[in-house]
Amino acid sequence: MERKGIIAAGNMLVDHVHQIRQWPERGWLVEIVHSERATGGAPLNVLLTLAKMHAGLPLQAVGLIGEDNDGD
């Protein structure tokens, strides 16, 4: 039986990216001017890169969905 493709398993995350105007001094607060969520985690980054390279291989991700706000 010949196998083809790549399966990536591991921590697949949601990155919370916040843009600020300046780096705060220690103990100070800073205004967040823009926020966004993006996919992250090593397995997903590998698969996304392979997909962009048009590797011609079937790609699969294996992971679990967490029981938190991002997993809902």
N, C-alpha and C positions, 0 to 999 in steps of 0.2 A: 504494500500500500504506500503510495507516494503522498507525501504531505507537502502542502504549499501554503505559505502565508506566515503572518507574524501575529502572535498574541502577546499583548502587554498587560501585565497585572501589577497592582501595587496601589499606592496612595494617589487617588485622583481627587483633586482639591478644587475649591472655589477660592480664587484670589480676590481679596478686597483691595482695590487700588484707590488711594486717596491722593488728590493733588492739593498741595498747600502753596501759599505765596512765599513763605520763608520758613527756614528751619527754626523751631522754637528754642529759646534758651532753656536750660535745665530748670524744671519745675514750672514752666509757663505753658499756657495753652496756645493753640494756633487755629486759625480758621481754615476749614476744609472747603475749597472752592469747587471741587468736582469729585464725584465718586463713581466708580463703576465696578462691576464684577466680571471676572474673566475665568476661563478654565485654566487649571494648573495641575501640577504634579508630574513627576518624571515620566510615567507610562504614557500619559496623554500627550505630553510634549513630543515624545518620540514618535507616536502614531501620527500626530498632526504634521510633523516634519516629513515623515515618509510619504504621507498623502500629497504634500506639496511637491515632493520630488517625483511624483508619478512613478513609483517603484514598480507598479504592475503586479503587486502581490495583494492578496486579501489581507485586510487588517482587522483585528478584533481587540476590543478592550474588555478586561475582566475586573470587576470591582464590586464594592458594596455601597449602598446609599445610606448615609448617616441619618440619625434621628435628631436633626437640628433644623434651624431655619433654612439653611441652604439645601438640605436634603428633602424638604417638603415640597 
